[in-house]
Amino acid sequence: MSEFLASKYAGLSPYVPGEQPRDRAYVKLNANETSVPPCSGVAQALADPALAAGLGRYADPHCMALRKAVAQKYGLDASEVFCGNGSDEVLGFLLLTFCEQGSRISFPDITYGFYRDFSATQGLAWTQIPLRDDFTLDVEAFAAFDGMVVFPNPNAPTGLAISCDDVVRIADAHPERLVIVDEAYVDYGNESCAPLVRKHRNLVVVHTMSKSRNLAGAHIGWCLAQADLIQDLNDIKFSFNPFNLSAPTMAIGIAALEDEEYFRKCTTTICETRDRTIRTLEDMGFTVLPSATNFVFATHPSLPATEWCARLREAGVLTRYYNAPRIDNWLRVTVGTPEEMDVFLRETRRILGL
């Protein structure tokens, strides 16, 4: 670090994304993204001459057309939608807007690493609440915590989810503090808490188009909450980065939301491929957690996860290994296309000598 870095960042451990190597062609199953293209309407939106002609003007800082499209999907009003440059930015704005220096916040001990990093950079007092021995979320412990709560549902990298009733239990236990539910993976078989935000004042639901809408490269996210909370978020955004989404980004986001048939086809294929992958891994002797996401989390009694990951990489298949307590012998594998998963399973059989 340089001598000019603010002292409050001393000791910071930045989030490490899944690697994006360019040295060869890989079957890329390490970042919960996809090689499947977005719906055809995305390309059509980008090809609109009016879009290119208007790039000399600033895009709508209120993101109103996109907010209306999101609101329509959930039966809400645009005033209940905040849009950002991916769900990561939305999460950052939530903490920036609703936390004081030293505010207390909790999240699971095994979860998305950005929660810890956001908390550290903003000077929050963060607490990691351990998952249970079976990696399920400890609903009672989160309900008992009286500071802000944030967690993914389903969780990552475990892939496990809790019910909307359990989310309500956490929210209602302390109505004076916010509960942020990150539903990045909800479209792969779990029920969304989006309809609950009008009834539960302290509930915020975060979504992304990077997973189920095949738009990781576009980075579009939003959150749903009661209108005055959304106004607070927009006030902070307009004091920090008013033009956080470009006109092309918003156009393709709207186009992707309009094609529900393609969305359902893609998510159905992922779920079917995921379930087939789990069954095949279990037949090879792996323990695989039940998954409600676009990835699987697996371990083998005689194949160390580090070796499995390294040998797959040598074969041109990228996966995600976490050198962390409790999960250092588990591997997270994104569910790719059926053909990509065939390669992954074939190479795994070869490594096991089957």
C-alpha positions as CSV (number, residue, x, y, z in Angstrom):
1,M,0.0,0.0,0.0
2,S,1.1,3.6,-0.6
3,E,1.8,6.1,2.1
4,F,-1.3,8.0,0.9
5,L,-3.8,5.2,1.7
6,A,-6.3,6.2,4.4
7,S,-5.3,4.6,7.7
8,K,-8.9,3.2,8.1
9,Y,-8.1,0.7,5.4
10,A,-5.0,-0.7,7.1
11,G,-5.3,-4.5,7.2
12,L,-8.0,-4.6,4.6
13,S,-8.3,-8.0,2.8
14,P,-10.0,-7.2,-0.6
15,Y,-12.5,-9.6,-2.1
16,V,-10.9,-12.0,-4.6
17,P,-13.2,-12.7,-7.6
18,G,-13.1,-16.0,-9.5
19,E,-10.1,-16.0,-11.8
20,Q,-10.6,-14.8,-15.4
21,P,-7.6,-16.4,-17.2
22,R,-6.9,-15.7,-20.9
23,D,-4.0,-18.2,-21.5
24,R,-6.2,-20.9,-23.0
25,A,-9.8,-21.9,-23.6
26,Y,-11.4,-23.1,-20.3
27,V,-14.7,-24.7,-19.3
28,K,-15.4,-21.9,-16.9
29,L,-17.3,-23.1,-13.8
30,N,-15.7,-20.9,-11.2
31,A,-17.6,-17.6,-11.0
32,N,-21.4,-18.5,-11.2
33,E,-21.7,-16.9,-14.5
34,T,-22.7,-18.5,-17.8
35,S,-21.6,-19.0,-21.4
36,V,-25.3,-19.0,-22.5
37,P,-26.2,-15.7,-24.2
38,P,-29.0,-13.4,-22.9
39,C,-32.3,-13.3,-24.8
40,S,-32.4,-12.1,-28.4
41,G,-34.0,-8.8,-27.3
42,V,-30.8,-7.8,-25.7
43,A,-28.9,-7.7,-29.0
44,Q,-31.9,-6.0,-30.6
45,A,-31.8,-3.3,-28.0
46,L,-28.1,-2.7,-28.4
47,A,-28.6,-2.4,-32.2
48,D,-31.2,0.4,-31.9
49,P,-29.8,3.4,-33.8
50,A,-31.5,5.8,-31.4
51,L,-29.5,4.3,-28.6
52,A,-26.2,5.0,-30.3
53,A,-27.3,8.4,-31.4
54,G,-28.1,9.4,-27.9
55,L,-24.8,8.5,-26.3
56,G,-23.8,12.1,-26.3
57,R,-26.4,12.8,-23.6
58,Y,-26.4,11.6,-20.0
59,A,-28.6,8.7,-19.2
60,D,-31.6,9.1,-16.9
61,P,-30.1,9.3,-13.4
62,H,-33.5,8.2,-11.9
63,C,-33.3,5.0,-14.0
64,M,-37.1,5.3,-14.3
65,A,-37.8,3.1,-17.3
66,L,-35.8,0.2,-15.7
67,R,-37.4,0.8,-12.3
68,K,-40.8,0.6,-13.9
69,A,-39.9,-2.7,-15.7
70,V,-38.6,-4.2,-12.4
71,A,-41.7,-2.9,-10.5
72,Q,-44.0,-4.5,-13.0
73,K,-42.3,-7.9,-12.6
74,Y,-43.0,-7.9,-8.8
75,G,-46.3,-6.1,-8.7
76,L,-44.8,-3.0,-7.0
77,D,-44.4,0.7,-7.8
78,A,-41.3,2.2,-9.3
79,S,-40.9,4.2,-6.1
80,E,-40.2,0.9,-4.3
81,V,-37.2,0.0,-6.6
82,F,-33.6,1.2,-6.5
83,C,-31.3,0.3,-9.4
84,G,-27.5,0.0,-9.3
85,N,-24.5,-1.1,-11.2
86,G,-24.9,-4.7,-10.1
87,S,-26.1,-6.0,-6.8
88,D,-22.7,-5.3,-5.3
89,E,-23.2,-1.6,-5.8
90,V,-26.7,-1.8,-4.4
91,L,-25.4,-3.6,-1.3
92,G,-22.7,-0.9,-0.9
93,F,-25.3,1.9,-1.1
94,L,-27.5,0.1,1.4
95,L,-24.7,0.1,4.0
96,L,-23.5,3.6,3.1
97,T,-27.1,5.0,3.5
98,F,-28.3,3.2,6.6
99,C,-25.2,2.6,8.7
100,E,-23.3,4.9,10.9
101,Q,-19.6,4.5,11.7
102,G,-19.4,1.6,14.1
103,S,-22.9,0.3,13.4
104,R,-23.4,-3.3,14.2
105,I,-24.1,-5.7,11.4
106,S,-24.2,-9.5,11.1
107,F,-23.8,-12.1,8.4
108,P,-23.0,-15.8,8.2
109,D,-19.5,-17.1,8.8
110,I,-19.6,-18.9,5.5
111,T,-21.1,-16.7,2.9
112,Y,-20.4,-14.1,0.2
113,G,-17.1,-12.4,1.1
114,F,-18.3,-8.9,0.0
115,Y,-20.3,-8.5,3.1
116,R,-17.2,-8.6,5.3
117,D,-15.3,-6.3,2.9
118,F,-18.1,-3.7,2.7
119,S,-18.4,-3.7,6.4
120,A,-14.6,-3.3,6.8
121,T,-14.3,-0.4,4.4
122,Q,-17.2,1.5,6.0
123,G,-16.0,1.0,9.5
124,L,-18.8,-1.2,10.8
125,A,-18.8,-3.5,13.8
126,W,-19.4,-6.8,12.0
127,T,-20.3,-10.1,13.6
128,Q,-20.1,-13.5,11.8
129,I,-22.9,-15.8,13.0
130,P,-21.8,-19.4,12.4
131,L,-23.9,-21.7,10.2
132,R,-25.1,-24.8,11.9
133,D,-23.0,-28.0,11.5
134,D,-25.1,-29.0,8.5
135,F,-24.4,-25.6,6.9
136,T,-27.9,-24.3,7.3
137,L,-28.6,-20.8,8.4
138,D,-29.1,-20.4,12.2
139,V,-32.5,-18.5,12.0
140,E,-32.8,-18.2,15.8
141,A,-29.3,-16.6,16.1
142,F,-30.1,-14.0,13.4
143,A,-33.5,-13.3,14.9
144,A,-31.8,-12.6,18.2
145,F,-29.2,-10.2,16.8
146,D,-30.4,-6.7,17.2
147,G,-28.2,-5.0,14.7
148,M,-28.5,-4.9,10.9
149,V,-28.6,-8.4,9.2
150,V,-27.5,-9.3,5.7
151,F,-27.4,-12.8,4.1
152,P,-27.9,-14.4,0.8
153,N,-31.0,-16.7,0.3
154,P,-30.0,-19.1,-1.0
155,N,-26.6,-18.8,0.6
156,A,-23.3,-19.0,-1.3
157,P,-21.2,-21.0,-1.5
158,T,-23.4,-23.7,0.2
159,G,-26.4,-23.3,-2.0
160,L,-28.9,-23.8,0.9
161,A,-32.0,-21.7,1.4
162,I,-34.4,-20.8,4.2
163,S,-38.1,-20.2,3.8
164,C,-39.8,-16.9,3.5
165,D,-41.5,-17.6,6.8
166,D,-38.0,-17.9,8.4
167,V,-37.0,-14.5,6.8
168,V,-40.1,-13.0,8.3
169,R,-39.2,-14.4,11.7
170,I,-35.8,-12.7,11.5
171,A,-37.3,-9.4,10.3
172,D,-40.1,-9.3,12.9
173,A,-37.8,-10.1,15.8
174,H,-36.4,-6.6,15.8
175,P,-38.5,-4.3,13.6
176,E,-36.2,-1.4,14.4
177,R,-33.2,-2.8,12.3
178,L,-32.9,-3.6,8.6
179,V,-32.8,-7.1,7.3
180,I,-31.2,-7.3,3.8
181,V,-31.9,-10.5,1.9
182,D,-29.6,-11.0,-1.1
183,E,-31.6,-13.1,-3.6
184,A,-28.9,-13.4,-6.3
185,Y,-29.8,-17.1,-6.8
186,V,-33.5,-17.1,-6.0
187,D,-34.6,-17.9,-9.5
188,Y,-33.2,-21.5,-9.4
189,G,-35.9,-22.9,-7.2
190,N,-36.5,-20.8,-4.2
191,E,-39.4,-18.5,-3.2
192,S,-38.7,-14.8,-3.4
193,C,-39.4,-12.5,-0.4
194,A,-40.1,-9.6,-2.9
195,P,-43.9,-9.6,-2.2
196,L,-43.2,-9.1,1.6
197,V,-41.5,-5.7,1.4
198,R,-44.8,-3.7,1.6
199,K,-45.8,-5.5,4.8
200,H,-42.4,-5.6,6.5
201,R,-41.0,-2.1,6.8
202,N,-37.5,-3.2,7.7
203,L,-37.1,-5.8,4.9
204,V,-34.9,-5.1,1.8
205,V,-34.7,-7.6,-1.0
206,V,-31.7,-7.4,-3.4
207,H,-31.6,-8.9,-6.9
208,T,-29.1,-9.2,-9.8
209,M,-29.3,-9.9,-13.5
210,S,-25.9,-11.5,-13.5
211,K,-27.1,-15.0,-12.9
212,S,-30.6,-16.1,-14.2
213,R,-30.7,-13.4,-16.8
214,N,-27.3,-14.3,-18.3
215,L,-26.0,-10.7,-17.9
216,A,-23.0,-10.8,-15.7
217,G,-21.0,-8.7,-18.2
218,A,-23.7,-5.9,-18.0
219,H,-23.8,-5.7,-14.2
220,I,-27.4,-4.7,-13.4
221,G,-28.9,-5.0,-9.9
222,W,-31.7,-3.6,-7.8
223,C,-33.3,-3.7,-4.4
224,L,-36.9,-3.6,-3.3
225,A,-38.1,-1.8,-0.2
226,Q,-40.7,0.7,1.0
227,A,-40.7,4.0,-0.9
228,D,-39.1,6.2,1.7
229,L,-36.1,3.8,2.1
230,I,-35.7,3.9,-1.7
231,Q,-35.8,7.7,-1.6
232,D,-33.0,7.7,1.0
233,L,-30.9,5.4,-1.3
234,N,-31.5,7.8,-4.2
235,D,-30.6,10.8,-2.1
236,I,-27.2,9.2,-1.2
237,K,-26.7,8.1,-4.8
238,F,-27.3,11.6,-6.1
239,S,-24.7,12.8,-3.6
240,F,-22.2,10.2,-4.7
241,N,-22.7,8.9,-8.3
242,P,-26.0,10.0,-9.9
243,F,-25.3,8.4,-13.3
244,N,-24.5,4.9,-12.1
245,L,-26.2,3.1,-15.0
246,S,-25.6,3.8,-18.7
247,A,-28.3,4.0,-21.3
248,P,-27.2,0.8,-23.0
249,T,-27.1,-1.0,-19.7
250,M,-30.7,0.0,-18.8
251,A,-31.9,-0.8,-22.3
252,I,-30.7,-4.4,-22.2
253,G,-31.9,-4.8,-18.7
254,I,-35.4,-3.9,-19.8
255,A,-35.2,-6.2,-22.8
256,A,-34.1,-9.1,-20.6
257,L,-37.0,-8.5,-18.2
258,E,-39.5,-8.6,-21.1
259,D,-38.6,-12.1,-22.3
260,E,-40.0,-14.4,-19.5
261,E,-40.2,-17.4,-21.8
262,Y,-36.5,-17.4,-22.4
263,F,-35.8,-16.7,-18.8
264,R,-37.8,-19.7,-17.7
265,K,-36.2,-21.9,-20.4
266,C,-32.7,-21.0,-19.1
267,T,-33.5,-21.5,-15.4
268,T,-35.2,-24.8,-16.1
269,T,-32.3,-26.1,-18.0
270,I,-29.9,-25.0,-15.2
271,C,-32.0,-26.8,-12.6
272,E,-32.2,-30.0,-14.6
273,T,-28.5,-30.0,-15.4
274,R,-27.7,-29.2,-11.7
275,D,-29.8,-32.1,-10.4
276,R,-28.3,-34.5,-12.9
277,T,-24.8,-33.3,-11.9
278,I,-25.6,-33.9,-8.2
279,R,-26.8,-37.4,-8.9
280,T,-23.8,-38.3,-10.9
281,L,-21.3,-36.9,-8.3
282,E,-23.1,-38.8,-5.6
283,D,-22.8,-42.0,-7.6
284,M,-19.0,-41.3,-7.7
285,G,-18.9,-41.1,-3.9
286,F,-19.2,-37.3,-3.4
287,T,-21.2,-35.7,-0.7
288,V,-23.2,-32.8,-2.3
289,L,-25.3,-30.3,-0.5
290,P,-28.8,-29.8,-1.8
291,S,-28.7,-26.8,-4.1
292,A,-31.3,-24.1,-4.9
293,T,-28.7,-22.2,-7.0
294,N,-26.8,-22.4,-10.3
295,F,-23.9,-24.1,-8.5
296,V,-23.1,-27.3,-6.5
297,F,-21.0,-27.6,-3.4
298,A,-19.3,-31.0,-3.1
299,T,-16.6,-32.9,-1.1
300,H,-15.1,-36.4,-1.5
301,P,-13.7,-38.6,1.3
302,S,-10.6,-39.6,-0.6
303,L,-10.0,-36.7,-3.0
304,P,-8.8,-33.5,-1.4
305,A,-10.6,-30.5,-2.8
306,T,-7.3,-28.7,-3.5
307,E,-6.2,-31.6,-5.7
308,W,-9.5,-31.9,-7.4
309,C,-9.5,-28.2,-8.2
310,A,-5.9,-28.2,-9.5
311,R,-6.2,-31.3,-11.6
312,L,-9.5,-30.0,-13.2
313,R,-7.7,-26.8,-14.0
314,E,-4.9,-28.7,-15.7
315,A,-7.6,-30.3,-17.8
316,G,-9.0,-26.9,-18.7
317,V,-11.9,-26.9,-16.2
318,L,-12.1,-24.0,-13.7
319,T,-13.8,-24.4,-10.3
320,R,-13.8,-22.4,-7.1
321,Y,-11.8,-23.5,-4.0
322,Y,-12.1,-21.7,-0.7
323,N,-9.1,-22.0,1.7
324,A,-11.3,-21.2,4.7
325,P,-12.2,-22.9,8.0
326,R,-15.0,-25.6,7.7
327,I,-15.1,-25.6,3.9
328,D,-11.4,-26.2,3.0
329,N,-12.2,-29.6,1.6
330,W,-15.2,-28.5,-0.4
331,L,-15.4,-27.3,-4.0
332,R,-18.0,-25.0,-5.5
333,V,-18.8,-25.8,-9.1
334,T,-21.0,-23.5,-11.3
335,V,-23.6,-25.4,-13.3
336,G,-22.7,-24.7,-16.9
337,T,-24.4,-26.0,-20.1
338,P,-25.1,-29.7,-20.3
339,E,-22.1,-30.1,-22.6
340,E,-19.8,-28.2,-20.1
341,M,-21.0,-30.3,-17.2
342,D,-20.3,-33.5,-19.3
343,V,-16.7,-32.3,-19.6
344,F,-16.5,-31.6,-15.9
345,L,-17.9,-35.0,-14.9
346,R,-15.7,-36.9,-17.4
347,E,-12.6,-35.2,-16.0
348,T,-13.7,-35.9,-12.4
349,R,-14.2,-39.6,-13.2
350,R,-10.7,-39.6,-14.8
351,I,-9.2,-38.0,-11.7
352,L,-10.8,-40.6,-9.5
353,G,-9.6,-43.4,-11.7
354,L,-13.2,-44.6,-12.4
